[in-house]
Amino acid sequence: MDSHTIPSAVLTAFNVSPDARIETISGGKVNATWLVESNEGKYILQSISAVFSEDMITESTKILDELIVTGWDVPKILRTHDNLPFYSDEGLTWRLSMFIDSDEALPELSPQLLTECGTLLASLHRSLNNIHISINPTLPHYREHTYHLEHLAERVDSLADDASSLAATTLEAFRSLDLAHEDSPKQLIHADPKINNILFRDKKPYTYIDWDTIMVHSPYIDIGDFLRSLTKEMKGSALHDLVVAFCQGYYDSTDLTCGNFEEFYNNAITSAQTIALENTARYLSDIVDQSHWKWDENKYDSHEDAMVDQATKTWNVYTELAALHSR
């Protein structure tokens, strides 16, 4: 859907002039996203994927409202004239939030920047831990590592050649991990805190966007997922220095009970490895299920080729993370 096909009723429902200027913006891999500018203000409009329920929008909006009260500059969700945080029409669900000013480009990654990112995440976790709002899982079995690895184990015999071999290796690696760190107290977490979901102002990280997967889980899920996403971009000694800086920033700012720094660091890496293995398993399982991942028909000859390629790249992230344990 392009900006010319957005029904005027959508903007009218949020009390925004239907003649507003609308521009498709980058990002929004799951939810299609537009920038809306009108006399009333500047907004982010999203068409919410069917994988997310209206309850998710309502629950996450309550949490965002609480964060705003405590001083966080997170997306403020606008209500419709019916006082709902979304508008539904003809099978589509829409959400409008206030635009947040930020730097246009991601700053150059440096140890100092990553220390600040770790400090920001620790601060977010402290704020979320003070919010007592119940929330249902937004995606079935999201970050349930054991579920996805067992799901893959049931499908190994249906996989061929390279996919079957990678599946067996993935399962063996998962069984070798110690997941004791996930026994830490559960609380609200962001659940997708990759660096592309951080906004920067004057090259300083200051807030998070993209709250659709917010959930109750161990804070190590956020810590590990940040490191996993960082590992997709960096390798070797440069990655090591950035990971240590991030962990140090978090460790120095958290009130999470996490032992000494070495224990915390190793738990953080293990969490990142676990998430990488979960994602590898999900790609491989989808070769059989063909139920979740989209793929580029211009780049791959088949769905299986696409899933094997993505699984292999994700496995390589796991091996990069494994090397960090020995440094």
ZITA-V564754 format. One record per pair of residues at least 24 apart in sequence whose ideal C-beta (glycine too) atoms are under 6 Angstrom apart, sorted by the first residue. I is the first residue (numbers start at 0). J is the second residue. Records with the same first field share a line. If there is no record, write none. Layout:
I = J, J
This chain:
2 = 33
9 = 86, 93
12 = 79, 86
13 = 77, 79, 95
15 = 39
41 = 98
42 = 95, 98
43 = 96, 98
44 = 95
45 = 94
46 = 91, 93
47 = 92, 94
51 = 137, 211
53 = 85
55 = 137
56 = 84, 85, 94
57 = 84
58 = 134
59 = 210, 213
60 = 84
61 = 132
62 = 130, 132
65 = 130
69 = 126
72 = 206
73 = 206
74 = 208
101 = 198, 199, 200
102 = 199
106 = 199, 202
110 = 240, 244
113 = 241, 244, 245
114 = 244, 248
115 = 204
116 = 204, 245
117 = 245, 248, 249
118 = 248, 252
119 = 204
120 = 192, 249
121 = 249, 252, 253
124 = 218
127 = 187
128 = 186
130 = 187
136 = 214
137 = 212
142 = 216, 220
144 = 273, 277
147 = 277, 280, 281
148 = 173, 280
150 = 284
151 = 280, 283, 284
154 = 284, 287
157 = 287
161 = 307
162 = 283, 286, 307
165 = 310
166 = 283
169 = 276, 279, 280
172 = 276
173 = 276
176 = 269, 273
180 = 219, 266
181 = 217
183 = 217
185 = 215, 216
187 = 215
188 = 216, 218, 220, 221
189 = 221
190 = 214
192 = 221, 225
193 = 228
218 = 255
219 = 270
222 = 267, 270
223 = 270, 271, 274
224 = 274
226 = 271
227 = 271, 274, 275
230 = 316, 319, 320
231 = 316
234 = 319
239 = 323, 326
242 = 323
268 = 320, 323, 324
271 = 320
272 = 317, 320
275 = 313, 316, 317
276 = 317
278 = 313
279 = 310, 313, 314
282 = 306, 309, 310
283 = 310
